Amino acid sequence: MNTAPQDYAHDLDTRGLSCPLPILKIKKVISRAEAGEVVRMISSDLGSPKDMEAFCKQTGNMLMSSQSDGGEHTFYVRKT
């Protein structure tokens, strides 16, 4: 997945945090978001790509885009 949405309602920077903090932080933001809103999350945690896929699968939210570049991972998640 590498087509990033142009618009997102929430921006979350979790660089420097390790598991499980990035997932806990996006869970909090997603819980306050309205259906259809997109959250962008940037993470430096090595396990975050797999964690984000599992989080979206478990919660039913949509992982719209996932990109990794130089140890930084960017995710766009749409709340369902």
C-alpha positions, 0 to 999 in steps of 0.5 A, a space after each residue: 500500500 503506497 497511495 497516501 490520502 491527501 486529507 486526514 483529520 488527525 496527525 499522530 507522531 509516535 516516533 521514539 516510542 516502542 511497542 505497545 505505545 504507538 498502538 495505544 496512542 492510535 487506539 485513543 485517537 481513533 476512539 475519538 474520531 468520527 466514522 470516515 475520518 483518517 488518522 495519519 500516524 508516523 512511527 519509528 518502531 520496527 514492529 509497527 507495520 505488523 502491529 498496525 496491520 493486526 490492529 486494523 484487522 482486529 478493530 475493523 478500521 481500514 489501513 488505507 496506506 502504509 509506507 516505510 522510508 529510512 526507519 520511519 513508517 507512515 500509516 493512514 487509517 480510516 475509522 469505520 
